[in-house]
Amino acid sequence: MNLDDVQDEWEDAYFEILDTLYEEAIPGLDYSSLDPGDAVRDNPPTYLRHYLHEDRQEELIEDVLDDYEIPEDLYFEAKKAVFLSAGPSTSLENVDRAREEADLQPVSEILEGDSSE
């Protein structure tokens, strides 16, 4: 069995996963409101503007997959599809570098500001 066997459920789950990940990413984003081309045309691309720790991404992905009753033996394939496509970056260093090059505040500074409150 692969994701093609549950294509309808997977397609819906995939977009809900992206919405969920970006909602919780730093900085947060309403992913569903983006123009589909913006995610790749923006500089840096959307995935490099937002950070979310890999462990938290996995938890959120699994929660959505459970909601859509995607079989557990497809979790690895589903996670790989998200991590290698449009999900937020799991590398704080890469996001900081991309944001600095675009004259945006580094996520590490945003996180430091949150922890001092």
C-alpha positions in Angstrom: 0.0 0.0 0.0 1.2 3.5 -0.7 -0.3 7.1 -0.6 -1.7 6.6 -4.1 -4.1 4.0 -2.6 -5.6 6.7 -0.3 -5.2 9.6 -2.8 -8.4 11.5 -1.9 -7.8 11.3 1.9 -4.1 12.1 1.4 -4.7 15.1 -0.8 -7.0 16.6 1.9 -4.7 15.6 4.7 -1.7 17.1 2.9 -3.2 20.6 2.7 -4.4 20.4 6.3 -0.9 19.4 7.4 0.6 22.4 5.7 -2.0 24.7 7.2 -1.3 23.2 10.7 2.5 23.3 10.4 2.6 26.9 9.2 0.1 28.0 11.8 2.4 26.8 14.5 5.7 27.7 12.8 7.7 30.8 13.7 6.6 33.2 12.4 3.1 31.8 12.0 1.3 31.9 8.6 -2.1 31.2 7.2 -0.8 28.9 4.5 -4.2 28.4 2.9 -4.4 32.1 2.1 -1.2 32.0 -0.1 -1.4 32.2 -3.8 0.0 28.8 -4.9 2.8 30.3 -6.8 3.9 32.6 -4.0 5.4 29.7 -2.0 8.1 29.3 -4.6 8.4 32.8 -6.2 9.0 34.6 -2.9 12.6 35.3 -2.0 13.3 33.5 0.2 10.7 30.8 -0.6 8.0 30.4 2.0 9.5 27.2 3.5 12.7 29.2 4.3 10.9 32.0 6.0 9.3 29.8 8.6 10.8 27.4 11.2 9.3 24.5 13.1 11.3 21.9 15.0 11.3 18.5 13.3 9.9 16.7 16.3 6.9 19.0 16.5 6.3 18.7 12.8 6.2 14.9 13.1 3.7 15.1 16.0 1.4 17.5 14.1 1.7 15.4 10.9 0.8 12.3 12.7 -2.2 14.0 14.4 -3.6 15.0 11.0 -2.9 11.6 9.5 -4.8 10.0 12.3 -7.7 12.4 11.7 -7.9 11.3 8.1 -7.4 7.6 9.0 -4.3 7.3 6.9 -2.8 3.9 7.8 0.3 4.0 10.1 2.4 2.1 7.6 2.2 5.1 5.3 3.3 7.6 7.9 7.0 7.6 6.8 6.0 8.1 3.2 3.6 11.0 4.2 6.2 12.7 6.4 8.8 12.4 3.7 6.4 14.0 1.2 5.8 17.0 3.5 9.4 17.4 4.6 10.7 17.4 1.0 8.0 19.6 -0.5 6.5 22.7 1.0 6.6 22.3 4.8 8.4 24.8 7.0 12.2 24.3 7.4 13.4 22.2 10.3 16.8 24.0 10.2 16.9 27.2 12.3 20.3 28.0 10.9 19.1 27.9 7.3 16.0 29.9 8.0 18.0 32.6 9.9 20.5 32.8 7.0 17.8 33.1 4.4 15.8 35.7 6.4 18.9 37.8 7.1 19.8 37.8 3.4 16.3 39.1 2.7 16.6 41.8 5.5 14.0 40.0 7.6 14.4 39.4 11.4 16.0 36.0 12.1 13.7 33.5 13.7 16.3 32.9 16.5 15.8 36.6 17.5 12.0 36.1 17.4 12.4 33.1 19.7 14.7 35.0 22.1 12.1 37.7 22.3 9.3 35.2 23.2 11.4 33.6 25.9 12.1 36.9 27.7 8.5 37.7 28.1 
